[in-house]
């Protein structure tokens, strides 16, 4: 039986492909109508179909991707992106969150158990990933989004327990926390949630990505796998939890002081 698409669910992999297609089209100054006219060589391409692909609502064919790549002078990039993102995608989908991070305009994140991957040092990541070199390198490459011309605005809420939970040696923890304290505010606002069992954030870590068009996609971690969500009810629940957590968080400056104090009191030799 074919997977069923839930109402309101958008595959982040299809959305990433669609956004790239739209950017290439807009760079040419073309409307969906004009692109359809140029590409309509027997494929039956319509403006509505192009719109559905751009919005991540449908999975296009490789033939369509090849036609778009040629018409938009993408030099094979769009076709390669199709092979990476679209070819094996399906609904419902869980995915590697790194496909959404570079496309986001804003990211709000809450980390309950470990430092968020975008702020991990190589040694800390290696401890968590048990020395898997390829996995560590992939995680470090995710941090390249902060080198983009317009990186996403990032807000990270971090449970205080993360500062005390060992990963690797004392040196690894000291380096990791000092790295956190040194993250500039322009890159991310990092705030610590004081230890408590009396808030909904204790159910697990999550991320909410707000895209350029203000649509949102969430990623929730579980013991089995990551789960992506775009249902309005799910987003509303996570937004309420985020609001509650923000009300409990220390200000950025006080959070930095707490991080450095923990380094001195717990992780310094």
C-alpha positions in Angstrom: 0.0 0.0 0.0 1.3 3.4 -0.9 2.1 5.8 2.0 -0.7 8.2 2.6 0.0 11.9 2.8 -1.5 13.6 5.9 -3.3 16.9 5.5 -0.8 19.7 6.2 2.2 17.4 5.9 5.1 18.5 3.7 8.2 16.4 3.1 11.2 18.5 4.0 13.2 16.7 1.3 10.7 17.7 -1.4 10.5 21.2 0.1 14.3 21.7 -0.1 14.2 20.6 -3.7 11.3 22.9 -4.5 12.9 25.9 -2.8 16.0 25.5 -5.0 13.8 25.2 -8.1 12.0 28.4 -7.2 15.2 30.3 -6.5 16.6 29.3 -9.9 13.4 30.4 -11.6 13.2 33.7 -9.8 16.9 34.4 -10.6 15.9 34.3 -14.2 13.0 36.7 -13.5 10.5 34.1 -14.8 7.0 33.4 -13.6 5.7 29.8 -13.2 3.7 30.5 -16.4 6.7 31.5 -18.4 8.8 28.6 -17.2 6.0 26.2 -18.1 5.7 27.6 -21.6 9.5 27.2 -22.1 9.6 23.7 -20.7 6.4 22.3 -22.3 8.0 20.0 -24.8 5.5 17.2 -24.7 5.7 16.7 -20.9 2.5 18.5 -20.2 4.2 20.8 -17.7 1.7 23.3 -16.2 2.2 26.3 -13.9 0.2 24.5 -11.3 2.5 21.5 -11.4 5.6 23.7 -11.1 3.9 25.4 -8.1 3.2 22.1 -6.4 6.8 21.0 -6.8 8.1 24.3 -5.5 5.9 24.1 -2.4 7.0 20.5 -1.7 3.5 19.1 -2.3 4.3 16.6 -5.0 7.2 14.4 -6.0 8.3 15.2 -9.5 9.9 12.9 -12.0 13.6 12.8 -12.9 12.7 13.8 -16.4 11.0 16.9 -15.1 14.1 17.7 -13.0 16.3 17.3 -16.0 14.1 19.6 -18.1 14.1 22.3 -15.3 17.9 21.9 -14.9 18.4 22.6 -18.7 15.9 25.5 -18.9 17.2 27.2 -15.8 20.9 26.7 -16.7 21.6 24.9 -13.4 24.6 23.0 -14.8 23.4 19.7 -13.4 23.0 21.0 -9.8 19.2 20.6 -9.8 19.5 17.1 -11.2 22.0 16.2 -8.5 19.7 17.6 -5.9 16.9 15.5 -7.2 19.0 12.3 -6.9 20.0 13.3 -3.3 16.6 14.4 -2.0 13.7 13.4 -4.2 14.3 10.0 -5.8 13.6 7.9 -2.7 11.4 10.3 -0.8 7.9 9.3 0.4 5.1 10.4 2.7 5.2 10.2 5.7 8.9 10.8 6.0 11.6 11.3 8.6 14.8 12.7 7.4 18.2 14.1 8.2 17.5 17.5 9.7 20.5 19.0 8.0 18.4 19.2 4.8 16.2 21.8 6.4 18.7 23.8 8.5 20.4 25.5 5.5 16.9 26.5 4.1 15.6 28.0 7.4 15.2 31.7 8.1 15.0 31.1 11.8 15.6 28.0 14.1 14.4 27.7 17.6 15.8 24.7 19.5 15.6 23.1 22.9 18.2 20.5 23.9 17.5 18.4 26.9 20.3 15.9 27.1 23.3 17.0 25.1 24.7 20.0 23.3 23.0 20.7 20.0 24.9 19.3 17.1 25.4 22.7 15.5 27.4 23.8 18.6 29.4 20.7 19.3 33.1 20.5 19.2 34.7 17.7 17.2 35.9 15.9 20.4 32.5 16.2 22.1 30.8 14.9 18.9 33.3 12.0 18.7 32.5 11.0 22.3 28.7 11.0 21.5 29.2 9.2 18.2 31.6 6.7 19.7 34.5 7.6 17.4 32.6 7.3 14.1 34.9 9.6 12.0 32.5 9.9 9.1 29.6 10.8 11.3 31.7 13.3 13.2 32.8 15.0 9.9 29.2 15.1 8.7 28.1 16.7 11.9 30.8 19.3 11.7 29.8 20.1 8.1 26.4 21.0 9.3 27.9 23.9 11.1 28.9 25.5 7.7 25.4 27.1 7.7 26.8 29.8 10.0 29.3 30.7 7.2 26.5 31.5 4.8 25.9 35.0 3.6 22.5 35.0 5.4 22.7 32.3 8.1 19.5 31.5 10.0 18.7 33.4 13.2 19.3 30.8 16.0 17.9 30.6 19.5 19.1 27.7 21.6 17.6 26.8 24.9 19.8 24.3 26.8 18.8 22.3 29.9 21.3 23.0 32.7 21.8 19.2 33.1 23.7 19.2 29.8 26.5 21.2 31.5 27.0 18.5 34.0 26.5 15.3 31.9 29.9 13.8 31.0 30.8 13.2 27.4 34.4 12.1 27.0 37.0 13.3 29.3 37.1 16.4 31.6 39.2 18.1 28.9 36.5 17.4 26.3 33.8 18.8 28.5 35.8 21.9 29.4 36.5 22.6 25.7 32.9 22.1 24.8 31.5 24.4 27.4 34.1 27.1 26.7 33.1 26.8 23.1 29.5 27.3 24.0 30.3 30.4 26.1 32.3 31.9 23.2 29.5 31.6 20.6 28.7 35.2 19.6 25.2 36.5 20.0 25.1 37.3 16.3 25.3 33.6 15.6 23.0 32.3 18.3 21.3 33.4 21.5 22.1 30.6 24.0 20.1 30.5 27.2 20.2 27.9 30.0 17.0 26.4 31.6 17.7 25.9 35.3 17.3 22.3 36.5 13.7 21.4 37.1 11.3 18.5 36.4 8.3 20.8 36.3 8.0 21.8 32.6 6.9 20.1 29.4 10.4 20.3 27.9 11.4 17.3 30.0 9.6 15.1 27.4 12.5 15.6 24.9 14.5 17.8 22.6 13.0 19.5 19.6 13.6 22.1 16.9 11.3 24.4 15.0 12.5 25.8 11.7 10.7 28.9 10.3 11.2 29.1 6.5 11.5 32.2 4.4 7.8 32.1 3.6 7.0 31.8 7.4 5.9 28.2 7.1 7.3 26.0 9.9 8.7 22.5 10.2 9.5 20.8 13.5 12.0 18.0 14.3 11.5 16.0 17.5 14.0 13.5 18.8 13.1 10.1 20.0 14.8 6.9 21.1 14.1 5.3 17.7 14.6 8.1 15.2 14.0 11.7 14.5 10.4 12.7 13.7 9.5 15.6 11.4 6.2 17.4 11.9 4.3 20.1 10.1 0.8 19.4 11.4 -0.7 22.7 12.9 -1.6 20.9 16.1 1.9 19.6 16.6 3.5 22.9 15.9 1.1 24.6 18.3 2.0 22.2 21.1 5.7 22.7 20.5 5.3 26.5 20.3 3.5 26.5 23.7 6.3 24.4 25.2 8.9 26.7 23.7 7.1 29.7 25.2 7.1 28.1 28.6 10.8 27.2 28.4 11.7 30.8 27.4 9.8 32.1 30.5 12.1 29.9 32.6 15.4 30.6 30.8 18.2 32.7 32.2 19.1 35.8 30.2 22.0 35.3 27.7 24.6 37.0 29.9 23.6 35.1 33.0 23.6 31.9 31.0 27.2 32.5 29.8 28.2 33.2 33.4 26.7 29.9 34.5 28.4 28.0 31.8 31.8 29.4 32.7 31.2 28.9 36.4 30.4 25.2 35.7 33.6 24.9 33.8 35.6 26.2 36.7 33.7 24.3 39.4 33.2 20.9 37.7 35.5 20.5 34.7 38.7 22.3 35.4 41.6 20.2 36.7 
